[in-house]
Amino acid sequence: MPRWAPVKSRPALAIAGALAVCGIGVSAYLLYTRWSGTQLYCTGLHSCTTVQSSPYADVAGVPVALLGLLFYCAALGGVVLSARSIEPGAWLVGTFALALSAMLYSAYLTYLELRVINAVCVWCVVSAGLVAAIVAALLLALLAEAGTPAETVGIGSRRAGSR
């Protein structure tokens, strides 16, 4: 059984993984309600159904909730592979790039909610927040793996002959 590699970014990766699990739950719920025809629980706003039944709820016939579910599963996989890898850099950079792309797409969807559909889905807002938090956690993980900025530029390091 392989052991977990000593990764400096482990706390940030744990946070990103936990957020991805939450995202899987949100996306799975939205996908379930979409495919089963079940009414969405929308905390009194009743805009979730409007958003989910809009023409923007699908991309080439694929529900956006399914795209979200696939993203969160891929992000969780990338986080686990980053944490288990002796050299996590490539997995971490790839997962960060994927999450950043998802955040930009989520921002586009939020724009559509506010300016085109004129309805806000609370579940979509939660998902957008989760994606942004995953990006932030992965950025912290990247910084941890690269070393602190002070170490990177040599600030605070003691050189031979200096006081």
C-alpha positions in Angstrom: 0.0 0.0 0.0 1.6 3.3 -1.0 2.1 5.9 1.7 1.1 9.5 1.6 4.0 11.6 0.4 5.3 14.4 2.7 3.6 17.3 0.9 3.8 20.8 2.3 0.4 21.7 0.9 -1.5 18.9 2.7 -3.8 21.3 4.8 -4.8 23.3 1.7 -5.4 20.1 -0.3 -7.6 18.8 2.5 -9.7 21.9 2.4 -9.9 21.8 -1.4 -10.9 18.1 -1.2 -13.6 18.8 1.4 -15.0 21.6 -0.7 -15.0 19.3 -3.8 -17.0 16.7 -1.8 -19.6 19.5 -0.9 -19.7 20.5 -4.6 -20.4 16.8 -5.6 -23.3 16.9 -3.2 -24.7 20.2 -4.6 -24.3 19.1 -8.2 -25.7 15.6 -7.6 -28.7 17.1 -6.0 -29.3 19.5 -8.9 -28.8 16.7 -11.4 -31.2 14.4 -9.5 -33.9 17.0 -9.4 -33.4 17.8 -13.1 -33.6 14.2 -14.2 -36.3 13.1 -11.8 -38.5 16.1 -12.3 -38.5 16.7 -8.5 -39.2 20.2 -7.3 -36.0 22.0 -6.1 -35.8 23.3 -2.6 -35.0 26.9 -3.1 -35.3 28.7 0.3 -38.3 30.7 -0.7 -36.9 32.4 -3.7 -38.4 30.0 -6.3 -35.8 31.2 -8.8 -33.9 27.9 -9.0 -36.6 26.3 -11.2 -36.5 29.3 -13.5 -32.7 29.0 -13.8 -32.7 25.3 -14.2 -35.4 25.3 -16.9 -33.7 28.1 -18.9 -32.0 27.5 -22.2 -28.6 28.1 -20.5 -29.1 25.1 -18.2 -27.7 22.8 -20.9 -24.5 22.9 -23.0 -25.0 21.0 -26.2 -27.7 18.9 -24.5 -25.6 18.2 -21.4 -27.0 19.6 -18.2 -24.7 22.2 -16.5 -25.2 20.3 -13.3 -23.6 17.2 -14.9 -20.7 19.4 -16.0 -20.4 20.6 -12.4 -20.5 17.1 -11.0 -17.8 16.0 -13.4 -15.7 19.0 -12.4 -16.0 18.4 -8.7 -15.1 14.7 -9.2 -12.1 15.6 -11.3 -11.0 18.2 -8.7 -11.3 15.7 -5.9 -9.3 13.2 -7.9 -6.6 15.8 -8.7 -6.4 16.8 -5.0 -6.0 13.1 -4.0 -3.4 12.5 -6.6 -1.5 15.7 -5.6 -1.5 14.6 -2.0 -0.4 11.1 -2.8 2.3 12.1 -5.3 6.0 12.4 -4.4 6.2 15.3 -6.9 2.7 16.9 -6.7 3.5 19.8 -8.9 2.0 18.6 -12.2 -1.2 17.3 -10.6 -1.5 20.5 -8.5 -1.0 22.8 -11.5 -3.4 20.8 -13.7 -6.1 20.7 -10.9 -5.6 24.5 -10.4 -6.0 25.2 -14.1 -9.2 23.1 -14.2 -10.6 24.9 -11.2 -9.7 28.3 -12.5 -11.5 27.4 -15.8 -14.5 26.2 -13.8 -14.5 29.5 -11.8 -14.5 31.6 -15.0 -17.4 29.5 -16.4 -19.2 29.8 -13.1 -18.8 33.6 -13.3 -20.3 33.6 -16.8 -23.2 31.6 -15.6 -23.7 34.0 -12.7 -23.7 36.9 -15.2 -26.4 35.0 -17.2 -28.5 34.6 -14.0 -28.3 38.3 -13.2 -28.5 40.0 -16.6 -30.2 37.5 -19.0 -32.4 35.1 -17.0 -33.2 37.7 -14.3 -33.4 34.9 -11.6 -30.8 33.8 -9.1 -30.5 30.1 -8.0 -29.2 29.8 -4.5 -27.7 26.4 -5.3 -25.8 27.9 -8.2 -24.5 30.7 -6.0 -23.4 28.0 -3.5 -21.6 26.1 -6.3 -19.9 29.3 -7.5 -18.7 30.0 -4.0 -17.4 26.4 -3.7 -15.5 26.7 -7.0 -14.0 30.0 -5.9 -13.0 28.6 -2.5 -11.4 25.6 -4.3 -9.4 27.9 -6.5 -8.2 29.8 -3.4 -7.3 26.6 -1.5 -5.4 25.3 -4.6 -3.5 28.6 -4.9 -2.5 28.3 -1.3 -1.4 24.7 -2.0 0.7 25.9 -5.0 2.3 28.6 -2.9 3.1 26.1 -0.1 4.7 23.7 -2.6 6.8 26.5 -4.1 7.9 27.8 -0.7 7.1 31.0 0.9 7.7 34.2 -1.2 10.5 35.2 1.2 12.3 31.8 0.7 11.8 32.1 -3.1 13.6 35.5 -3.3 16.1 34.8 -0.6 14.8 37.3 2.0 15.6 36.3 5.5 18.1 33.6 4.6 21.5 33.9 6.3 24.4 34.1 4.0 27.9 33.2 4.8 29.7 36.2 6.3 26.5 38.3 6.8 25.3 39.4 10.2 
